[in-house]
Amino acid sequence: MNAHKSAFVFSEAFLSYKFRDDHPFNQKRVVLTYDLLKASGALDDEQIIPPRMATDEEIKLIHKSNYIEAVQKASVGLLSSEQGMQYGIGTQDTPMFENMHEASAQLVGGTLTAVDAVMNGDYTHAVNIGGGLHHGFKGKASGFCIYNDAAIAIQYLREHYNLKVLYVDTDAHHGDGVQWAFYDDPNVCTFSIHETGRYLFPGTGNVNERGHNEGFGYSFNLPIDAFTEDDSFLEVYSKSLEEVTEYFRPDIIISQNGADAHAYDPLTHLCCSMKIFEEIPKLVHRLAHKYCNGKWVALGGGGYDIWRVVPRSWAQLWNIANLDGQTLQGPLPKEWLEKWQPKSPVQLPTHWQDLSRVYKEIPRKKEITEKNQLTLGKALEIIRNEQKYIL
C-alpha cells in the first residue's frame, strides 16, 4: 500500500483540450490549481500520477464508433462543418480543433487512471480535475464536452469490476450525459443538483426524471432556483444526498465537482460562495468512507471564473481528499499570487475563503429558499417511496 492514500492525476497535456483563445472552457484553470497546491505545500510529487491515453475501445464503452471516427477526422481537418453539425462538433459551444480526439482521449484516460489507482488498492481516493465532461452523449458532443469521461469510467467500473456506482454531480448545469447513459441501469445511481433548466443549459434535470425500465428509481435530480445562496444549496444537497446514498448503498462514488455555482461565475445564475466548495466534497468524502470503504474518484467539470474561483475550489477538493476531510484556511500563498496576478485580468483573492459578500443582497432570498425546500420535499418523497418499494 502506498503511503499516500490519495492520488492526483495531472499533466500539462490537459491544456491541449482547447477550443480557441476566447472560449469560456479554459484548461489553464487546471494548471492554476496545480500551482496553488504546490505553492501551498499541499501536494507532493509522489502523489502525482500521469494520465494515460484512453484507447478507442475504452471510449466505445459509451460512444458510438461513427461518432469517434467523426472526431478523429475533425482532428486532422477532414470533417466538413456540415458533417460535424450532426455530431455536435463545429458548433459555437464545441468547435473543432486540431488533435481534438487525442486531447479528449487524454482527459478520458486521466479519469480511467484515477479509477484504476483506486481499484488497484494503491489509493483510497483519486482526483482528476481535468475530467468531468458530463454533457457528452453517445453519438454527439454537447456543452463543451466531446467524450464523456465520467460515463466511460462508470461503464469501465461496471464491466471490469462489477461495482454499484453512485455518481454525484454538483455542477451548476445538469449532468445530462451521464444520467441518460445509465437511465435504465439499476446498478448506477445518478444524483445531480443544479440550477433549474428553466434558465440554464441544458434545460433538463427535473425531479420527475427518475430512470427507465429496470433503472427506474435510480435517477435523482434537485433543480434549484436561480440566485440560490449557500445555506439553501447546502440544505437541499446534504439532506437529499444522505438519503440517496443510504437507499442505494454504492460500492464506489464518482463525483463531478463543477465550480460554476459561485456568484462570480459568468455562465450561471447561482449566488454561492467558496463555502459550498468546502462542504460539498466533505459530505462525499464522509459517505465514501461510510458505504464504500473510502473508494472515491473526484473529477472537475464546469467553472468559468478560472482565476478567482476554480483554483481555490479544486484545490480544496484535493485537500479534503488528501487531509481526511480537512481544508486549508487563511491567506493564499504569496508565491502563487505574485506569479499569477500580473497575468490575471481580475484582482485575485487573497484568502482561501471569501472574506466578504461576493454579490449584492438577494431580495427574493426567502422565496427562493422556500421554493428549493418544496423541490427537496418532492425529491425526498420520491426517495422514500423507492425505499419502501425495495423493502
N, C-alpha and C positions, 0 to 999 in steps of 0.2 A: 504493500500500500504506500503510495506517495505521501510524503509528509504533509503536502498541501492538499486539502480536501476540495479546493475549488480551482477550476481551470478557466483561463481567459483566452479565448480564441481570437487571434489578431494577426493581420498582415496589412501592410500598406497597399497590397494589391486590391483591397476593398475599394480603394479610391478609383479604380478603373471602371466601376459601375457609375458612369457619369453621362447624363443626357446632354447637357450643354451648360455653359457658364452661368446663365441666369435662371436655370431650373431650380425650383424650390427643394427638390430632393438632392441634398449635397452631402456626400460621404466624408467630407472634411470633418464633420462632427465626430466621426469615429476616431480620427487622429487627435482631435481636441480632447476627447475623453481619455484616450490613452495617455496623452501628455499630462493631463491633470492628475491621473492616478500615479504616474511615475514621479511627478514633482511632489506629490503628497507622501511618497514612500509607501503607498498602499498596494503596489503591485510589484512582485518580484519576478525577475526574468525566468525563474524556474516554474512559475505558474502559467507562463505564456506558451500556448501550443499553436503552431501554424495550421491554417486551414488547408485541407486537400481540395482538389478539384472533383466535383461530383461527376460521375460517369453519365453517359446518355441513358443507360439502363436504369440508373437511380432516378434520374429526372422523369423517366417514363413511369415510375411508380404512381405519379399523379398526372403528368401532362401527356397529351396525345402526340404520337410520332410526327404527324404532319405539322403540328404547331412547333415542335422542336426544330424540325427541318426548316420551317419558315424563319425562325430566329437565327439559325445558322446561316441561312442565305443573307439575311439582313446584316449579319455581322461582317460580311465581305462585300456589301453593296450590290447583291444580286437579287434583291427583292424590291419590286416597284412599290410606290406609295399605294396604288390601288390594291395590290396583292396584300400589302401589310395591313390595310384597314380591317380586313375580315378577321385578322388575328389580334387586333387591338394594338398593333405596333405601327409607328409612324404617325401617331396622333399627337395632339398638343401635350397631353399628360405623359405619354410614354413614347417619345421619339426614338427613331432608330439611331444607333451609334456604332462605330467600328468596334469589332470584337465583343459585341453585346452578349453573345452566347457564352463566351469564356468568362466574362465578368460576372454574369448571372450564375453560372455553374460554380464559380468560386464562392459566392455567397451561400449557395446550397451546400457546397462541400464544407464550409465553415460550420454550418448547423449540424451536418452529419458527423463532423469531427467532434463537436460538443456532445452529441448523443453517444457516440462510441466511448468517449472519455468517461462518461458516467456509467455506461453499461459494462465496460471492461473492468469496473471496480477500482480504477485508479483514482477517481474523483467522485465526490458526492454531488457536487454542483458543477455546472459548466455554463459559461456566459459567452454568447456570440452577439455582440451589439451590431455587427454587420448584417445580421439577418432580420427576420420578422416581416418579410414582404407578403403580407397576408391577403392582398387583393387579387393575386394571380389566379386565374381559372384554368381548368384542364386544357382548354384549347384557345385561350385568349389572355393577353395581358390586360391589366387594368390598374388604374390608380398608382402609377409609378412602379408597378410590380410586374416583372417578366416571369420569373419562375417562383413558385410559392414554396419557399424553403421550409416553412413550418409544416405545411401539409405533407410535403415529401418526407420530412423527418418522422411525422406521425405514422405514415404508412410504412416506413422503414422499420419503426418500432413494432408495428403490428406483424409484419412479415418475418422479421428476424428474431424477435424476442417474445412475441405473442403477449404483449402487455396491454392493460387497460390504460388509456391515456386521457388525462384531463388537460384540455387546452384552455388557458386563461388569457383573455385579450383585453387590455386596458387602454388601448389606443383610442383617441377621440373618434376615430372612424370605425364603423362596424367591421368585424373580422369576417367578411362575407365569403372570401375564397376558401377559407378553412372550414367554415360552417357547411357550405354546400358540398364540399368534397366528402364530408362524412355524415351527411344528413340522414342516411339510412343505416348507419353503423352503430350498434348498441355498445360497442367496445371503445368508442371515442365520444367523450362528452365535451362539448364546446360551450364556453361561457364568455360572453362579451358584454362589457359595459362601455357605452359610447354615447356621444351626442346624438339626439334623435335625428332620424333621417328626414324629418320634415325640413330641416335647414341645411343638411350636410351630406356630402357624398359618403357612401353610395346609395343612400336612401332606403336601406334595408335594416334589419335587426329589430323587428318588432317583438313584443313579448309573446305573441302567438306563433312565432316561428319556433316550433318545438321538435322538429325531426319528422321523418317519414318512414312508414313501414316498421321494420324492426328497430330503427333508430328513433322512433317516436318517444319523446320523454328524455332525450339526451342532448337537446339543444336549448340553451338558456340565454336570453337577451335582456339587458337592462338599459333601455334607451332613456337617457336623462335629458332634461330640458336645457336649452341654450342658456348661458350665463350661470350655470350651476357653480357653486363655490365649494371650497374644501370640505366643510362639515357634511354637507348633503351628499357629495360624492362618496365620501368615506362611509357614511351611514349605509347607503344603498349597496356599495361594494362589499363591505365586510359582512353584513347580515346575509346577503344572498350567497356569497362565495362559501361561507361557512356551511350553509345548508346544502349547497350543491355538492361540495366535497364529501360531506357526511353521507349523502344519498348515493353518490357514485363510487366512492372508495377506490380511487385510482391506484395504479402501480407506479406511475411516474407523472409529474406535472411538467408541461411545456408552457411557459408564459411569454407573451408578446408584450413588450414594455414600451409602447409608443409614448413619446414625451410631448405630445401635442395638445394635452388638456390644460396646459398652463395659459394664463391670461396673456402672456406675451406672444403666443403662437399666432402667426399671421393667417393661418388657413382654417381656424376653428373658432367657436364662439363660447367656449367654456372659460370660467374665471377662477381657475385653481392656482395655487402657489406651489413652491417646492415641497410643501408639507405632504402632499399626496404621493410624491415620488419617493418618499421615505416609507410611508405607511403601506403602499401597495405591495412592494416586494417583501416587506416584513411579514405580512399575512401569508403570502405564498410560501415563504421560507418555513414558517411555522407549520403550515398544513402539509408541506412535503415531508417534514420530519414526523408528523403525527400519523400520516397514512402511507407514505412511500419509502420509508427508511431513508429519507432525505433526498431521494432522486428528483433532481430539478434541473431543467435546461431552460435558461433565460435568454431571450432574444431581444433585439432592438425593435425598430418599427418606424412609425412616423415621428415627427419632431422637426419643425421648420424654423425655429429660432435656434440656429446652430451655435450661437455664441454664448447667450446668457442662460439658456435652459438645458439643452441636451447634454452638454458635458457634465454638468452637476448631477442631472437626473441619472444618467447611465453610470457615472462614477459611484453614486450612492447605491445603485443596483448591485454593482460589483462588491462594494463594501459590505452590504448586507449578506451576500453570498459568502464572502470571504471571512467576515468577522462575526459569524454566528448571530446574524440579525442586528448588528450594530451599524451605525452611520458615523461619519465624521462630522465634527461641529467646528464652529469658529471661522477664522479667516481662511480664504483660499491662499495657496502658496504664492509668495511674491514672485518666485521664478516663473510661474505659469502666467501670471498677469503681465509681467514685463515682456515676456516673449510674444504674447498674442494680442495685447491691447493695441499696439501700433498697426496691426493688420485687421482689427475688428472695426466694422462700420458703426458700432454702438458701444456705449460705455459698459465694460464688463462688470459683473457683480463682484463684490469684494469678499463675500462670505458664502459658505455652503448653503445657508438658509436665506430666504428673502427677509430682509431686515425691516421692511415696511410694506404697506399695501401696494400691490403691483397693478391695481386697477381702481377705477372710480367706484364708489359705493353703488351697489345694485338696488334700485328702488323696489324691484319685484322679488326680493330675496325670500320673503315669507311664502309668496305664491309659488315660486319655483320649488322651494323645499317641500311644500305640501304636494305639489304635482309629482315630484320624484318619490315621495312616500307612497302615493297611490300606485305608482308603477311598481315599486318594491312590493307592495301588498299583493298585487296581481301575480308577480313572479313567485313570491313565496307560496301563494296558494297553489300554483302550478307544481312547484317542487314538492310540497307536502302531499298533494294528491297523487303524484307519481310514487312517492314513498309508500303510501297506503296500498297502491296498486301492486307494487313489487312485493310488499309484505303479505 
